[in-house]
C-alpha cells in the first residue's frame, strides 16, 4: 500500500503534463517581460519592401573593382615608388612599424642613410618544382635558387615629397615586379 500514494502522485503529474501548452497569446506576462513582435520574428507589414534588384553582370559598375583601395604607388622611368604623404621622420618610423607588422626580417636599419635592409623571397608564394637528383647528375639541370634575397627599402625626399623605393643589396633599382609587390604591401600597412 505504500506505493499507492506514489502512483497517484505520478499519475497526477503525468496528467498535468498531457494538457496542451499555452500559446504566446494565451499567456499573461508582466509589462516588463512582453517581447515586441518585431523581435519574435513576426513580419512587420510596413517593413515588407521588395529587395533591391541585383545589378546584371553585363551592367557597368560605378567603381573600378580592381582599384577600390587608393594606391600611392607611382612610377618614374620604370622605377616604382611609393609616395608617402608625411614627413621624413614619420615616414622612417612608419615604414619600420609596417615592416614589423608584415613580419619581414629586418637585417639592418640605417637611420642616417634612411634605409631598411630586409630579407625577402619574391617567389615564396609560388610552388617551384626542383629538378631531381638524377636530372641534376645526368641531365645537367641546376637547382633553382629559392634562398631569400636582400632588398633595401630606401626613404628619400624627391620633388618636394617623401617617397619609398626598393633597391637591391647593391643599391641598384630592384626588379619592377618585386618593387611593386613590396611597395604595395607597405602601402596597405602604412595607411
Secondary structure, DSSP 8 states (H G I E B T S, - for coil): -HHHHHHHHHHHHHHHHTS----TTTS---GGG---HHHHT---GGG---------SSS--SS-GGG-S---EEEETTEEEEEE-S-HHHHHHHHHHHHHHTT-EEEEEETTTTEEEEEE-TTTTS------HHHHHHS---------EEEEEEEEEETTEEEEEEEETTSSB--HHHHHHHHHHHHHHH-
